[in-house]
Amino acid sequence: MPVLLAIVACEKIIIDEQRNPSLIVLMERVEAQVPQGQEMPQNVLAPQEWGIFTLWMKKDEEAPLHCKQVIEMFPPGASSEARKQRIETEFDFVDRLHKVSNKIVGIPVGTAGTCWIHVRLESEAGTTETVSYPIEIAHKFVPLEAFPQVVKSETAKQ
């Protein structure tokens, strides 16, 4: 079975003409600003585009495989399967190395704690061990005055 060489969450993944990846801003912590005295709803997503990059290696003697990479992301405080996000990517594993990059929109910041990203590879040959990657979600309480004021339109005043 192939082996996972790398899993990282990052703000941007760039693949050059020679198929080499550049991973921009590796993510280990995300801070959400919360107005002081307010509660953040658990299902809030920060509107940020980011990605998960994985690099797999198969042994030279292994035949080409049709694989499915499974990523399951559990936000902090996710006590049920209902809150997890699942991303499946199918591919043919032909070369010695295979890279997978998944673009994601939104980071679950509603609850402070650890967001766990679990990844595994499934194929007709079996399933790899699940590997986990943590992203710490922090809440920073900020005075309400620090947030930009909402500008009311003329119609809203009437």
N, C-alpha and C positions, 0 to 999 in steps of 0.2 A: 504494500500500500504506500501511496505517496506520503511524504512528511511535510508538515507545515514549517517553513523556514522563517516566515515573518507574518505578523498581523499588526497593523497600526491604524489608528484613526487619525485623520489629518484634515486640515482645512481645504487642501487642494491636491489633486494628483495629476501630474503632467507626464504623458508618455511621449518620448521623442521619436524621431524618424527611425532610430535603430531599436525601438521598443524598450528603451531603458526608462525606468520610472524616476521622477523627481517628486518627493513627498514634501509638501510645504506645510509648515507649522504642525508638528505632531501634537495631537491633543491628549492631554492627561487630566485637564481640569477645565471646567466651564463655569463661569460665574454669572449668575442672573441677578440683576438689580431688582429689588422689591421695595415698593414704597413703604416707609416705616408705618407700622400700625395696620398694614394690610395683609391679607392672606393670599397666597398664590394658589389658584386651582391646580389640582394634581395633574390634569391632562394638558397643561400648557406646553407648547413647543416654541422654542426660540426660532425665529425665521432665518436660519442660517443654513447655507449649503455646505456640506462637508462630505467626506468619503471614508470608506474602509478599504484598505489595500491588503491583499494577501499574496504570498509567494509560496508556491508548492514545488516540491522536488520529488521526482520518481527515480527509482533505481534504474541504471542502464539496462539491466536485464528484464525489466518490466515491459510488458506489451502495452501498446496504446490502449487507453481506457476512455469510456464515456463516463463523465463524472458530473455530480451535482454538488456544488458547494452550498451549504446551508449556514446562514447567519441568523442567530436569534438575539435580539437586543431587548434586555429587560431594564426598564427605567427604575430609578430608585423607588423603593417601597412597592414594587410590583409583586403583589402576593398571589396574583392569579395569572393564568395563561392568557387571559383576555387582554391584558395590557402589553404583552410582548409584541414586537415587530419581527416578522420573519421575511428574509430575503433569500431567494433561491436563484442560483446561477448555474446553468448547465453548459458544459463545454467538453470537447474532445482533448484529452491529455496525450499529446503526441511527442512533443520535445521533452527534454530532461527537466526543464523548468516551465512553470506556467504561472502567470500573474493574473489576478482578478482584481478589478477595481469597481466598487459600487458607489455611485453618487446618491447621497441622501439629502433630503430637504427637511429641516426641522430637527432640533435637539430637545429631548424631553427634560425640561428644567422645572417642572411643577413641584417636585419634591427634592429636597437636598439629600445627598447620599451618593451611592455608587451606582452608575449605570453600567451594567455588565453586557459585554458583547461576547457571545459564544460562537465559535466556528468549527465546522467539521466538514469532511468530504465523504460523500457516499458514491459507491459504484457497484457494479456486479461482483467485484472482488471483495467487497465488505465496506465497513465504515471506519474512518480514522477516529482517534481519540479526540474529544472535544477540547479545544483550547480557548481560554478566556482572556479578555482584555478589559481593564476597568477604565472608566472615565468618571472622575469625581465631579459631582454637580454641587456647587456651593451657592448659597443665597447671601447677597450683600444687601442689608437693609439701609436704605437711603432716605433722607428727609424728603417729603413730598415736594418741597420748594425746589429741589435739585432737578426735578423732571420738567421737560419743556411744557409750557402751558398749551392747551388746546385752543386754537383760534376758532371762535364761533362765527359762523356765516351770518350775513344780514338776515336771511330767512329764518334762522334759528332764534334770533332776537325777537322776532315779531310774534 
